[in-house]
Amino acid sequence: MINAATKPRSRGKRMLILLGWLLLAVAVGAGIVYGPEVYGLLRLSHEVDKVSEDDARVNGPWPRASDSCAYCHGFEGNAVNQAYPRLAGQKEAYLRKQLKAFASGERSDPTMTPFALSLTEQEFESMVTHFSRMTRLPNTSFHADAARVARGEGLAKAKNCAACHGQQLEGKGAYPRLAGQGYDYLVDQLTNFKNGTRPESTGAMAAMAGPLSQQDIEDLAQFIASR
């Protein structure tokens, strides 16, 4: 005699098997339709991991000393605020020289001096390498005045800025890239060179900036920031 409970259990088992086949069919169908996209995401994830590993080998593991620079100097050294220098793509020799100047007291700044003193030797070199390798983006947050840019260009040629800083003001060796720097930062630094509050070993910058009027300084900064 067949137990009455057997049929419901058999039907339940068949339903589970049917549901399993249905889920398998859905998975196969999704794989056919979305397979390329899923594969693409997996490849993207792999590439992101690879870039992160390469970056960590060059600049050290996260978190890094350079991460704390973003507040003033912008993401990857492309500052938006015109009051701060743009470090992306800056020359290694210049970055190294200025960090050493802040650490030694040759240059003094309430933020940069203690920061430079806090760096280990490895962090110091990592900072220099990191920012020198970043891609410089255009200074799109600065809106230049065409007439002042023209006057500034004339001043740059008269002062022969290209002799040290390159024909496009891109920087050479220990001489910094000026092109695209923050307008307010340029005005401040030219003013500091003029009045002697920013020392410079060769004396070239003091000699250049000394005769400049305030309008000259602002016009020159307009031209350089717009490059």
C-alpha positions as CSV (number, residue, x, y, z in Angstrom):
1,M,0.0,0.0,0.0
2,I,1.4,3.4,-1.0
3,N,1.8,5.9,1.8
4,A,-0.4,9.0,1.2
5,A,2.5,11.3,2.1
6,T,4.7,10.0,-0.7
7,K,3.0,11.9,-3.5
8,P,3.3,15.4,-2.0
9,R,6.9,14.7,-1.2
10,S,7.6,13.5,-4.8
11,R,5.8,16.5,-6.2
12,G,7.9,18.8,-3.9
13,K,11.1,17.1,-5.0
14,R,10.2,17.5,-8.7
15,M,9.4,21.2,-8.1
16,L,12.9,21.8,-6.5
17,I,14.5,20.1,-9.5
18,L,12.5,22.2,-11.9
19,L,13.4,25.3,-10.0
20,G,17.1,24.4,-10.1
21,W,17.0,23.9,-13.9
22,L,15.1,27.2,-14.2
23,L,17.8,29.1,-12.2
24,L,20.5,27.4,-14.2
25,A,18.8,28.5,-17.4
26,V,18.5,32.1,-16.2
27,A,22.2,32.1,-15.2
28,V,23.2,30.8,-18.6
29,G,21.1,33.3,-20.3
30,A,22.5,36.2,-18.2
31,G,26.0,34.9,-19.0
32,I,25.3,35.1,-22.7
33,V,23.7,38.5,-22.6
34,Y,25.9,40.2,-19.9
35,G,29.0,38.1,-20.2
36,P,31.1,40.7,-22.1
37,E,30.2,43.4,-19.6
38,V,31.0,41.2,-16.6
39,Y,34.3,40.2,-18.2
40,G,35.0,43.8,-18.9
41,L,34.4,44.7,-15.2
42,L,36.7,41.9,-14.1
43,R,39.4,43.2,-16.4
44,L,38.9,46.7,-15.2
45,S,39.2,45.6,-11.6
46,H,42.4,43.7,-12.5
47,E,43.9,46.9,-14.1
48,V,42.9,49.1,-11.2
49,D,44.6,46.6,-8.8
50,K,47.7,46.6,-11.1
51,V,47.9,50.4,-11.2
52,S,47.5,50.6,-7.4
53,E,50.3,48.0,-6.9
54,D,52.6,49.9,-9.3
55,D,51.8,53.2,-7.6
56,A,52.5,51.7,-4.2
57,R,55.9,50.4,-5.4
58,V,56.9,53.8,-6.6
59,N,55.3,56.1,-3.9
60,G,54.9,53.7,-1.0
61,P,51.8,52.1,0.6
62,W,48.6,54.0,1.5
63,P,48.2,56.3,3.3
64,R,51.1,58.3,2.0
65,A,52.6,61.7,3.0
66,S,51.6,63.1,-0.4
67,D,47.9,62.4,0.4
68,S,47.9,65.2,3.0
69,C,48.9,67.7,0.3
70,A,45.6,67.6,-1.5
71,Y,43.8,70.1,0.7
72,C,46.1,73.0,-0.4
73,H,47.8,71.7,-3.6
74,G,44.8,69.9,-5.1
75,F,44.2,66.4,-6.4
76,E,47.5,65.0,-7.7
77,G,49.1,68.4,-7.3
78,N,46.7,70.4,-9.6
79,A,45.6,73.1,-7.2
80,V,42.4,75.0,-8.0
81,N,42.9,77.7,-5.4
82,Q,45.1,80.4,-7.0
83,A,46.9,81.0,-3.7
84,Y,48.8,77.7,-3.7
85,P,51.5,76.4,-6.1
86,R,50.6,73.7,-8.5
87,L,53.0,70.8,-7.9
88,A,51.9,68.4,-10.7
89,G,54.8,67.9,-13.2
90,Q,57.1,70.2,-11.3
91,K,60.9,69.5,-11.7
92,E,62.3,66.9,-9.3
93,A,65.4,69.0,-8.5
94,Y,63.2,72.0,-7.7
95,L,60.8,70.1,-5.5
96,R,63.8,68.5,-3.6
97,K,65.5,71.8,-3.1
98,Q,62.4,73.6,-1.8
99,L,61.5,70.8,0.7
100,K,65.1,70.9,2.0
101,A,64.8,74.7,2.3
102,F,61.7,74.4,4.4
103,A,63.3,71.7,6.6
104,S,66.5,73.7,7.1
105,G,64.7,76.9,7.8
106,E,66.0,78.7,4.7
107,R,62.4,79.1,3.8
108,S,59.8,79.5,6.6
109,D,56.1,78.7,6.4
110,P,53.7,77.7,9.3
111,T,52.5,74.7,7.3
112,M,55.3,73.6,5.1
113,T,58.2,73.9,7.7
114,P,56.8,71.4,10.2
115,F,55.5,69.2,7.4
116,A,59.0,69.0,5.8
117,L,60.6,68.3,9.2
118,S,58.2,65.5,9.8
119,L,59.1,63.5,6.7
120,T,61.3,60.5,6.8
121,E,64.0,60.2,4.1
122,Q,61.8,57.7,2.2
123,E,58.7,59.9,2.4
124,F,60.8,62.9,1.3
125,E,62.0,61.2,-1.9
126,S,58.5,59.7,-2.4
127,M,57.0,63.1,-2.4
128,V,59.5,64.4,-4.9
129,T,58.9,61.4,-7.3
130,H,55.2,61.4,-6.8
131,F,54.5,65.1,-7.8
132,S,57.1,65.2,-10.6
133,R,55.3,62.3,-12.3
134,M,51.9,63.7,-12.1
135,T,50.3,65.2,-15.2
136,R,49.9,68.9,-15.2
137,L,46.4,70.1,-16.0
138,P,45.6,73.5,-17.4
139,N,44.9,76.2,-14.8
140,T,41.2,76.6,-15.8
141,S,40.1,78.2,-12.6
142,F,42.1,81.3,-13.5
143,H,40.4,83.8,-15.8
144,A,43.0,86.1,-17.4
145,D,42.6,89.7,-18.6
146,A,43.9,89.8,-22.2
147,A,45.4,93.3,-22.0
148,R,47.3,92.5,-18.8
149,V,48.5,89.2,-20.2
150,A,49.9,91.1,-23.2
151,R,51.8,93.5,-20.9
152,G,53.0,90.6,-18.8
153,E,54.3,88.8,-21.8
154,G,56.3,91.8,-22.8
155,L,57.8,91.9,-19.3
156,A,58.7,88.2,-19.3
157,K,60.6,88.8,-22.6
158,A,62.3,91.9,-21.3
159,K,63.4,90.1,-18.2
160,N,64.4,87.0,-20.2
161,C,62.5,84.6,-17.9
162,A,63.0,81.9,-20.6
163,A,66.8,81.8,-19.9
164,C,66.2,79.9,-16.6
165,H,62.7,78.7,-16.8
166,G,62.5,77.5,-20.4
167,Q,61.0,78.8,-23.6
168,Q,57.5,77.8,-22.5
169,L,58.3,78.5,-18.8
170,E,58.2,74.8,-18.4
171,G,61.1,74.7,-16.0
172,K,64.7,73.4,-16.4
173,G,66.6,71.4,-13.8
174,A,66.5,73.2,-10.5
175,Y,64.5,76.1,-12.0
176,P,60.8,75.6,-11.5
177,R,58.0,75.3,-14.0
178,L,56.2,78.7,-13.9
179,A,53.6,78.1,-16.6
180,G,50.1,77.7,-15.2
181,Q,50.9,78.4,-11.6
182,G,48.3,80.1,-9.3
183,Y,48.0,83.8,-10.0
184,D,47.8,84.8,-6.3
185,Y,50.8,82.6,-5.5
186,L,52.8,84.2,-8.3
187,V,52.0,87.7,-7.0
188,D,53.0,86.7,-3.5
189,Q,56.3,85.1,-4.5
190,L,57.3,87.9,-6.8
191,T,56.5,90.4,-4.1
192,N,58.6,88.3,-1.6
193,F,61.6,88.3,-4.0
194,K,61.2,92.0,-4.5
195,N,61.2,92.9,-0.7
196,G,63.7,90.2,0.2
197,T,61.4,88.0,2.4
198,R,62.1,85.0,0.2
199,P,65.8,84.4,-0.1
200,E,67.3,82.9,-3.3
201,S,71.0,81.8,-3.4
202,T,71.9,83.2,-6.9
203,G,70.3,86.6,-6.3
204,A,68.8,86.5,-9.8
205,M,65.2,86.7,-8.7
206,A,65.8,89.6,-6.3
207,A,67.5,91.5,-9.1
208,M,64.7,90.7,-11.5
209,A,61.8,91.5,-9.2
210,G,63.4,94.5,-7.5
211,P,62.6,97.2,-10.1
212,L,59.0,95.8,-10.7
213,S,56.0,98.0,-9.8
214,Q,53.0,96.4,-8.2
215,Q,51.2,96.6,-11.6
216,D,54.2,95.0,-13.3
217,I,54.1,92.1,-10.8
218,E,50.4,91.6,-11.3
219,D,50.7,91.7,-15.1
220,L,53.6,89.3,-15.1
221,A,51.6,86.9,-12.9
222,Q,48.6,87.2,-15.3
223,F,50.8,86.1,-18.2
224,I,52.4,83.2,-16.4
225,A,49.2,81.9,-14.8
226,S,47.5,81.9,-18.2
227,R,50.2,79.7,-19.8
